[in-house]
C-alpha cells in the first residue's frame, strides 16, 4: 500500500507529548554515516595516509574555502563561516542521497495506530527539519558577521533614531521571509521528488524509476548547494 504524508509519521510513542518520527530515525542514520566517514578521514589523515576519502575531504574543504572567500573577501570571516557552510552542504546532500538507496523509502514499514507507516523518510521532506536548519544557520551567520562591520554598511552612524528603527524593522522582517523561503524551497523540492519516486515504484516497480533516481541524485546535490549558498549570501545582507 502506498503511503504519502506531508507530516512526519509517528513511529514510537514514548509518552502523550513525546514520540519518535521516521524523520528523526533517518536523522540519526545520517548522523551515524557522517560521523563514521569523518572519523575514518581523521584517522587516515593523522597517519599520513592519502586515500580517496582524505583526498575528497581536502578537495571539498578547499573548494568551499575559495568559494566563501570570494563572497566575503575576508579570510578571517571565511574561516569562521567555513565549518557551517560545508557541514550544511555535506549533511543535506547525504540526507538527500540516503533517500535514494533502494529499499530505503517505503520498503520498511511498521504497524501503528494510524496504520502501516514507513520507518525511514527523507529528513529534508519534513518542514520541521528545514525550518530548524534555516533558523539556526541564519542566527549563527548573524552572530559571526556582526563581528565584521563591513557586512552591515547600511547601519551608518549618520542616520537618526527613527530611520534606524525603520531599517531594523524591515531587516527583521526580511529575516523571517528568508527563513520561510529557505525552509519551503528545500522541503518542497525534496518532498516532490520523494512522492514521485514512491508513486513510480508503486506503479512500475522495476526499471522505470531508475532514470528518475539518477535525476533526483543531481537534484539532491543541487538543492544542498543552493541552500548553502543562500545562507552564505546572507552574510552580506
Residue pairs with C-beta under 8 A, 6 or more apart in sequence:
1 116
2 106
2 198
2 199
2 202
3 9
3 106
3 109
3 115
3 116
3 117
3 118
4 195
4 198
4 199
5 117
6 191
7 126
8 21
8 22
8 23
8 24
8 121
8 126
8 128
9 21
9 22
9 112
9 114
9 117
9 118
9 121
10 19
10 20
10 21
10 112
10 114
10 117
11 19
11 20
11 21
11 22
11 24
11 25
11 110
11 112
11 117
11 119
12 19
12 20
13 19
13 112
14 20
21 126
22 117
22 118
22 119
22 120
22 121
23 121
23 122
23 123
23 125
23 126
23 128
23 129
25 119
25 120
26 95
26 98
26 99
26 120
26 121
26 122
26 123
27 95
27 123
27 129
29 98
29 120
30 91
30 94
30 95
30 98
30 123
33 94
33 98
34 90
34 91
34 94
37 53
40 53
41 53
41 54
41 57
44 50
44 51
44 53
44 54
45 54
45 57
60 86
60 90
61 82
61 86
64 82
64 85
64 86
64 89
65 78
65 79
65 82
67 232
68 78
68 81
68 82
68 85
68 232
69 75
69 78
71 232
71 233
71 235
71 236
72 78
72 81
72 235
72 236
74 148
74 150
76 148
77 144
77 145
77 147
77 148
77 151
77 235
80 144
81 141
81 144
81 145
81 232
81 235
84 137
84 140
84 141
84 144
84 231
85 228
85 231
85 232
86 228
88 133
88 137
88 224
88 227
88 228
88 231
89 224
89 225
89 227
89 228
90 224
92 124
92 133
92 186
92 220
92 223
92 224
92 227
92 228
93 220
93 221
93 224
95 122
95 123
95 124
96 122
96 124
96 190
96 216
96 219
96 220
96 221
96 223
96 224
97 217
97 220
97 221
98 104
98 122
99 105
99 120
99 121
99 122
99 125
99 190
99 194
99 220
100 197
100 213
100 216
100 217
100 220
104 120
105 118
105 120
105 121
105 122
105 194
105 197
105 198
105 201
106 118
106 198
106 201
106 202
107 118
108 118
108 119
108 120
109 116
109 117
109 118
109 119
110 116
110 117
110 119
121 194
122 190
122 191
122 194
123 129
124 130
124 186
124 187
124 190
124 223
125 187
125 190
125 191
125 194
126 187
127 183
127 184
127 187
129 187
130 182
130 183
130 184
130 186
130 187
131 179
131 183
133 182
133 183
133 227
134 178
134 179
134 182
134 183
134 231
135 179
137 231
138 175
138 178
138 179
138 231
138 234
141 231
141 232
141 234
141 235
142 175
142 234
144 235
145 151
145 152
145 235
146 152
151 235
151 236
154 167
155 164
155 167
159 167
174 237
178 230
178 234
182 227
182 230
182 231
185 223
185 226
185 227
186 223
186 227
189 219
189 223
190 220
190 223
193 216
193 219
193 220
196 212
196 216
197 209
197 212
197 213
197 216
200 208
200 209
200 212
201 209
